[in-house]
Amino acid sequence: MTEHIQQQILEHTQSQSLVHSEQIQSLWSGYGQIIRCRLAGGKCPSVVVKHVQLPDQNHHPRGWNTDISHQRKLKSYEVEMNWYASRAQHCDAHSRIPAHIYSWQQEGEMLIILEDLNTAGYPSRRSNLALPEIKTCLSWLAHFHARHMGEQAPELWPIGTYWHLDTRPDEWYVMQNQALKSAAKAIDTRLNQATYQTLVHGDAKLANFCFSEDGTQVAAVDFQYIGRGCGMKDVAYFLSSCLTESACEALESELLSYYFEILSTACNEYKLKLNTQLLIKEWTDLYRYAWADFYRFLDGWSPGHYKMNHYSQRITEQVLSELKEQA
């Protein structure tokens, strides 16, 4: 980090010195890094800093080095800054996120200073989840979706998720499944025209959840692809990130029932004026469409990906058959 960046951190955390910094991870395609900074002489023992530096030439792990890809990533960081500046404070303890301390932007560089969730009681990262921990994450999603139900958010993505069709023309063009390619717009439209829209996290994978030591509490990070959408996009994508094919088959009914139970309760807690039965009916039907939408992305982005398993293939085929019957 430059001296200027270090001074920004010290000034906005009211700290006297930066004792130590360590990289948590690099950002996708070499766009910067996430750093934990240990501080002294202030209110925060540590903070997490997302430092974006636009590369002269990006190096995408799967070869997608295009201007479209670059512009999508650039907008994603701006969206995340907008989220923390304008809406993040609406989240409560049921959908815990890191507190926003400060954001800064100049030509080719961005900085977001956030609360360190490790010191806030969420130090655990999980690569495998037991059923209660899966439900903890689904509870987070249900409360998040209820809290932001119906919100208009022009400063975020018009349609959330990093795989949204309109932002992935390159991947659509090279799709191998021609039937799915032809139906991609219809699937996208069905999701976008849902009566009940909320804000979706947009990248709600297991790696973006931070757990308490006992796994009973969870917080989420990484809001680059937050925007409006059907909550099933987050649910389907999350389950794809933490369940095997056989577990998806075995637990689908139980986990969807649990999510909708929490969603209904949260809608009542937040005093939302909507018919929760109609909401649940619509989103239950759209669960398959959310899976098919993500499957469409994988078919172009990474053919043969392990998530293109028999479970997701079966669901996608159901959607294609349904669309064909309705044509």
RODO-2510 file (C-alpha; in nm, 4 decimals, decimal comma):
residues 327
     n   res          X          Y          Z
     1     m     0,0000     0,0000     0,0000
     2     t     0,1122     0,3518    -0,0720
     3     e     0,1741     0,6043     0,2030
     4     h    -0,1418     0,7854     0,0935
     5     i    -0,3562     0,4742     0,1373
     6     q    -0,2065     0,4060     0,4791
     7     q    -0,2854     0,7610     0,5854
     8     q    -0,6432     0,7205     0,4683
     9     i    -0,6801     0,4110     0,6851
    10     l    -0,5306     0,5772     0,9922
    11     e    -0,7344     0,8949     0,9506
    12     h    -1,0701     0,7256     0,9088
    13     t    -1,0181     0,4717     1,1852
    14     q    -0,8743     0,7388     1,4178
    15     s    -0,5700     0,5194     1,4747
    16     q    -0,2145     0,6235     1,5518
    17     s    -0,0267     0,3528     1,3645
    18     l    -0,0645     0,0630     1,1260
    19     v     0,1147    -0,2200     1,3026
    20     h     0,0867    -0,4933     1,0430
    21     s    -0,0933    -0,5725     0,7188
    22     e    -0,1515    -0,9073     0,5522
    23     q    -0,3207    -1,0072     0,2309
    24     i    -0,6392    -1,2086     0,2810
    25     q    -0,6810    -1,2725    -0,0894
    26     s    -0,6180    -1,1177    -0,4275
    27     l    -0,9136    -0,9917    -0,6268
    28     w    -1,0355    -1,1773    -0,9344
    29     s    -0,8132    -1,1375    -1,2427
    30     g    -0,5547    -0,9249    -1,0664
    31     y    -0,7738    -0,6242    -0,9874
    32     g    -0,6257    -0,5635    -0,6435
    33     q    -0,6358    -0,7265    -0,3035
    34     i    -0,8206    -0,7595     0,0242
    35     i    -0,5989    -0,6782     0,3215
    36     r    -0,6335    -0,7087     0,6981
    37     c    -0,4699    -0,4157     0,8732
    38     r    -0,3825    -0,4365     1,2422
    39     l    -0,3970    -0,0969     1,4073
    40     a    -0,2859     0,0684     1,7307
    41     g    -0,3944     0,3753     1,9227
    42     g    -0,7525     0,3851     1,7987
    43     k    -1,0988     0,2352     1,8363
    44     c    -1,0453    -0,0577     1,5974
    45     p    -0,7862    -0,3282     1,6644
    46     s    -0,8078    -0,4167     1,2958
    47     v    -0,9972    -0,3436     0,9755
    48     v    -1,0361    -0,5149     0,6394
    49     v    -0,9471    -0,3085     0,3358
    50     k    -1,0612    -0,3827    -0,0182
    51     h    -0,8082    -0,2080    -0,2399
    52     v    -0,8932    -0,2075    -0,6104
    53     q    -0,6235    -0,1165    -0,8605
    54     l    -0,7215    -0,1567    -1,2213
    55     p    -0,4572    -0,3574    -1,4078
    56     d    -0,2960    -0,2485    -1,7329
    57     q    -0,3754    -0,5926    -1,8737
    58     n    -0,5973    -0,8319    -1,6829
    59     h    -0,5388    -1,2042    -1,6692
    60     h    -0,8660    -1,3904    -1,6339
    61     p    -0,8256    -1,7460    -1,4976
    62     r    -1,0533    -1,8833    -1,7694
    63     g    -0,9415    -1,6605    -2,0536
    64     w    -1,2252    -1,4070    -2,0546
    65     n    -1,0068    -1,0997    -2,1057
    66     t    -1,2469    -0,8722    -2,2931
    67     d    -1,3566    -0,5124    -2,2638
    68     i    -1,7026    -0,6377    -2,1609
    69     s    -1,5429    -0,8332    -1,8776
    70     h    -1,3352    -0,5333    -1,7712
    71     q    -1,6327    -0,2948    -1,7708
    72     r    -1,8420    -0,5457    -1,5745
    73     k    -1,5759    -0,5745    -1,3039
    74     l    -1,5270    -0,1985    -1,2928
    75     k    -1,8995    -0,1414    -1,2447
    76     s    -1,9117    -0,4167    -0,9814
    77     y    -1,6671    -0,2306    -0,7574
    78     e    -1,8588     0,0940    -0,8028
    79     v    -2,1820    -0,0883    -0,7145
    80     e    -2,0243    -0,2287    -0,3989
    81     m    -1,9133     0,1197    -0,2932
    82     n    -2,2659     0,2475    -0,3593
    83     w    -2,4141    -0,0378    -0,1546
    84     y    -2,2034     0,0370     0,1506
    85     a    -2,2577     0,4110     0,1201
    86     s    -2,6344     0,4094     0,0667
    87     r    -2,8082     0,0899     0,1804
    88     a    -2,5879    -0,1357     0,3915
    89     q    -2,7030     0,0343     0,7111
    90     h    -3,0518    -0,1107     0,6547
    91     c    -2,9254    -0,4603     0,7376
    92     d    -2,9790    -0,5798     1,0930
    93     a    -2,8446    -0,8591     1,3122
    94     h    -3,0426    -1,1184     1,1152
    95     s    -2,8531    -1,0329     0,7970
    96     r    -2,5230    -0,9246     0,9456
    97     i    -2,2627    -0,7579     0,7253
    98     p    -1,9394    -0,5711     0,8058
    99     a    -1,9874    -0,2111     0,9109
   100     h    -1,8747     0,0405     0,6507
   101     i    -1,6048     0,2793     0,7715
   102     y    -1,4946     0,4693     0,4617
   103     s    -1,4789     0,4531     0,0829
   104     w    -1,2579     0,6465    -0,1573
   105     q    -1,2167     0,6532    -0,5329
   106     q    -0,9909     0,8141    -0,7894
   107     e    -0,8850     0,7348    -1,1449
   108     g    -0,8139     0,3607    -1,1641
   109     e    -0,8199     0,3047    -0,7885
   110     m    -1,0813     0,2384    -0,5197
   111     l    -1,0667     0,1785    -0,1470
   112     i    -1,3301     0,0359     0,0889
   113     i    -1,2506     0,0167     0,4624
   114     l    -1,4704    -0,2257     0,6537
   115     e    -1,5151    -0,3690     0,9999
   116     d    -1,3051    -0,6817     1,0547
   117     l    -1,5600    -0,9589     1,1026
   118     n    -1,2946    -1,1786     1,2650
   119     t    -1,2776    -0,9481     1,5661
   120     a    -1,6560    -0,8951     1,5582
   121     g    -1,7241    -1,2602     1,6382
   122     y    -1,7215    -1,4203     1,2925
   123     p    -1,3700    -1,5658     1,2605
   124     s    -1,4580    -1,9023     1,1057
   125     r    -1,4589    -1,9875     0,7346
   126     r    -1,6142    -2,3183     0,6303
   127     s    -1,5509    -2,5395     0,3291
   128     n    -1,8171    -2,7924     0,4360
   129     l    -2,1402    -2,7299     0,6202
   130     a    -2,3564    -2,9399     0,8454
   131     l    -2,7312    -2,9078     0,7949
   132     p    -2,7811    -2,6567     1,0815
   133     e    -2,5126    -2,4313     0,9310
   134     i    -2,6779    -2,4452     0,5879
   135     k    -2,9998    -2,3345     0,7547
   136     t    -2,8139    -2,0518     0,9290
   137     c    -2,7086    -1,9176     0,5872
   138     l    -3,0585    -1,9646     0,4458
   139     s    -3,1930    -1,7685     0,7414
   140     w    -2,9495    -1,4877     0,6574
   141     l    -3,0721    -1,4890     0,2964
   142     a    -3,4392    -1,4989     0,3969
   143     h    -3,4022    -1,1999     0,6300
   144     f    -3,1928    -1,0116     0,3733
   145     h    -3,4539    -1,0691     0,1035
   146     a    -3,7394    -0,9694     0,3328
   147     r    -3,5600    -0,6574     0,4526
   148     h    -3,5068    -0,5352     0,0958
   149     m    -3,8312    -0,6605    -0,0591
   150     g    -3,9596    -0,4258    -0,3272
   151     e    -3,6723    -0,1778    -0,2989
   152     q    -3,5833     0,0372    -0,5961
   153     a    -3,2049     0,0706    -0,6120
   154     p    -3,0889     0,2666    -0,9188
   155     e    -2,7358     0,2971    -0,7813
   156     l    -2,6940    -0,0832    -0,7772
   157     w    -2,7190    -0,3374    -1,0612
   158     p    -3,0581    -0,3105    -1,2358
   159     i    -3,0582    -0,6918    -1,2236
   160     g    -2,8395    -0,8615    -0,9647
   161     t    -2,6042    -1,1656    -0,9900
   162     y    -2,2698    -1,1899    -1,1628
   163     w    -2,4059    -1,4313    -1,4255
   164     h    -2,6934    -1,2124    -1,5474
   165     l    -2,7593    -1,2759    -1,9159
   166     d    -2,7295    -0,9153    -2,0385
   167     t    -2,3809    -0,8856    -1,8869
   168     r    -2,2624    -1,2197    -2,0311
   169     p    -2,2987    -1,2002    -2,4109
   170     d    -1,9594    -1,3647    -2,4724
   171     e    -2,0519    -1,6688    -2,2663
   172     w    -2,3969    -1,6909    -2,4274
   173     y    -2,2436    -1,6829    -2,7744
   174     v    -2,0282    -1,9935    -2,7157
   175     m    -2,2921    -2,2039    -2,5393
   176     q    -2,2996    -2,5707    -2,6399
   177     n    -2,6566    -2,6496    -2,5320
   178     q    -2,8499    -2,4996    -2,8232
   179     a    -3,1945    -2,5566    -2,6716
   180     l    -3,0914    -2,3761    -2,3552
   181     k    -2,9217    -2,1039    -2,5584
   182     s    -3,2453    -2,0411    -2,7448
   183     a    -3,4445    -2,0346    -2,4202
   184     a    -3,1983    -1,8158    -2,2278
   185     k    -3,3905    -1,4933    -2,2827
   186     a    -3,7232    -1,6520    -2,1883
   187     i    -3,5736    -1,7835    -1,8627
   188     d    -3,4194    -1,4453    -1,7881
   189     t    -3,7477    -1,2693    -1,8631
   190     r    -3,9472    -1,5022    -1,6386
   191     l    -3,7175    -1,4209    -1,3461
   192     n    -3,7076    -1,0476    -1,4202
   193     q    -4,0856    -1,0213    -1,4470
   194     a    -4,1538    -1,1852    -1,1145
   195     t    -4,4141    -0,9930    -0,9176
   196     y    -4,2029    -1,0081    -0,6037
   197     q    -3,8577    -0,8536    -0,6415
   198     t    -3,5997    -0,7879    -0,3747
   199     l    -3,2294    -0,7127    -0,3611
   200     v    -3,0218    -1,0242    -0,4217
   201     h    -2,6697    -1,0578    -0,2874
   202     g    -2,5646    -1,1756    -0,6310
   203     d    -2,2697    -1,3940    -0,5277
   204     a    -2,4062    -1,5792    -0,2262
   205     k    -2,1601    -1,8671    -0,2290
   206     l    -2,0295    -2,0411     0,0803
   207     a    -1,6941    -1,8594     0,0555
   208     n    -1,8698    -1,5257     0,1119
   209     f    -2,0149    -1,6256     0,4497
   210     c    -1,8239    -1,5782     0,7754
   211     f    -1,9274    -1,7886     1,0740
   212     s    -1,9094    -1,7642     1,4488
   213     e    -1,6936    -2,0351     1,6037
   214     d    -1,9967    -2,2509     1,6866
   215     g    -2,1565    -2,1968     1,3457
   216     t    -2,4823    -2,0586     1,4853
   217     q    -2,4264    -1,7030     1,3594
   218     v    -2,3224    -1,5839     1,0164
   219     a    -2,2328    -1,2658     0,8328
   220     a    -2,1875    -1,2068     0,4597
   221     v    -1,9351    -1,0143     0,2517
   222     d    -1,8675    -0,9232    -0,1134
   223     f    -2,1532    -0,7164    -0,2548
   224     q    -2,0133    -0,6461    -0,6007
   225     y    -2,3132    -0,7973    -0,7783
   226     i    -2,5988    -0,6850    -0,5597
   227     g    -2,9099    -0,5717    -0,7446
   228     r    -3,2792    -0,6335    -0,7930
   229     g    -3,4056    -0,9826    -0,8577
   230     c    -3,5925    -1,2902    -0,7442
   231     g    -3,4524    -1,4248    -0,4170
   232     m    -3,4360    -1,7754    -0,5615
   233     k    -3,1259    -1,6726    -0,7535
   234     d    -2,9367    -1,6424    -0,4251
   235     v    -3,0892    -1,9590    -0,2804
   236     a    -3,0154    -2,1820    -0,5800
   237     y    -2,6626    -2,0454    -0,6149
   238     f    -2,5896    -2,0852    -0,2439
   239     l    -2,7091    -2,4452    -0,2418
   240     s    -2,4950    -2,5166    -0,5492
   241     s    -2,1919    -2,3941    -0,3550
   242     c    -2,2315    -2,6132    -0,0478
   243     l    -2,4237    -2,9291    -0,1443
   244     t    -2,3290    -3,2306    -0,3498
   245     e    -2,5578    -3,3485    -0,6262
   246     s    -2,7061    -3,6206    -0,4075
   247     a    -2,7536    -3,3805    -0,1159
   248     c    -2,9369    -3,1351    -0,3432
   249     e    -3,1761    -3,4139    -0,4372
   250     a    -3,2255    -3,5340    -0,0804
   251     l    -3,2533    -3,1970     0,0936
   252     e    -3,4249    -2,9752    -0,1627
   253     s    -3,7717    -2,9956    -0,0095
   254     e    -3,6558    -2,9529     0,3501
   255     l    -3,4274    -2,6591     0,2767
   256     l    -3,6747    -2,4714     0,0589
   257     s    -3,9449    -2,5218     0,3226
   258     y    -3,7101    -2,3854     0,5878
   259     y    -3,6120    -2,0812     0,3781
   260     f    -3,9760    -1,9958     0,3060
   261     e    -4,0734    -2,0423     0,6705
   262     i    -3,8081    -1,7896     0,7743
   263     l    -3,8945    -1,5573     0,4841
   264     s    -4,2606    -1,5541     0,5860
   265     t    -4,1733    -1,4821     0,9486
   266     a    -3,9317    -1,2067     0,8478
   267     c    -4,1878    -1,0419     0,6198
   268     n    -4,4250    -1,0278     0,9165
   269     e    -4,1509    -0,8976     1,1487
   270     y    -4,0685    -0,6192     0,9041
   271     k    -4,4410    -0,5439     0,8634
   272     l    -4,4388    -0,5854     0,4883
   273     k    -4,7758    -0,5359     0,3189
   274     l    -4,7760    -0,8339     0,0881
   275     n    -4,9391    -1,1727     0,0532
   276     t    -4,6720    -1,4139     0,1748
   277     q    -4,8600    -1,7132     0,0347
   278     l    -4,8488    -1,5654    -0,3161
   279     l    -4,4833    -1,4746    -0,2677
   280     i    -4,3943    -1,8291    -0,1656
   281     k    -4,5933    -1,9807    -0,4511
   282     e    -4,4263    -1,7596    -0,7114
   283     w    -4,0729    -1,8092    -0,5803
   284     t    -4,1197    -2,1847    -0,5375
   285     d    -4,2007    -2,2050    -0,9080
   286     l    -3,9038    -1,9830    -0,9926
   287     y    -3,6504    -2,1947    -0,8002
   288     r    -3,6100    -2,4145    -1,1097
   289     y    -3,5753    -2,1090    -1,3347
   290     a    -3,3005    -1,9707    -1,1121
   291     w    -3,1107    -2,3012    -1,1422
   292     a    -3,1597    -2,3076    -1,5190
   293     d    -3,0382    -1,9483    -1,5446
   294     f    -2,7155    -2,0330    -1,3626
   295     y    -2,6777    -2,3548    -1,5626
   296     r    -2,7005    -2,1418    -1,8785
   297     f    -2,4079    -1,9323    -1,7595
   298     l    -2,1967    -2,2377    -1,6781
   299     d    -2,2632    -2,3907    -2,0191
   300     g    -2,0908    -2,0973    -2,1837
   301     w    -1,8378    -2,0005    -1,9184
   302     s    -1,7039    -2,3406    -1,8154
   303     p    -1,8533    -2,6393    -2,0030
   304     g    -1,8253    -2,9556    -1,7966
   305     h    -1,8182    -2,7651    -1,4654
   306     y    -1,8912    -2,9952    -1,1702
   307     k    -2,2097    -2,8021    -1,0932
   308     m    -2,3510    -2,9132    -1,4289
   309     n    -2,4534    -3,2375    -1,2651
   310     h    -2,7585    -3,4597    -1,3101
   311     y    -2,9572    -3,2620    -1,0532
   312     s    -2,9086    -2,9232    -1,2193
   313     q    -2,9431    -3,0788    -1,5634
   314     r    -3,2755    -3,2399    -1,4673
   315     i    -3,4120    -2,9125    -1,3348
   316     t    -3,2990    -2,7270    -1,6467
   317     e    -3,4667    -2,9837    -1,8701
   318     q    -3,7894    -2,9384    -1,6730
   319     v    -3,7771    -2,5659    -1,7382
   320     l    -3,7078    -2,6146    -2,1084
   321     s    -4,0007    -2,8565    -2,1373
   322     e    -4,2307    -2,6152    -1,9573
   323     l    -4,1300    -2,3254    -2,1834
   324     k    -4,1805    -2,5407    -2,4907
   325     e    -4,5300    -2,6360    -2,3789
   326     q    -4,6179    -2,2711    -2,3196
   327     a    -4,4825    -2,1528    -2,6559
***
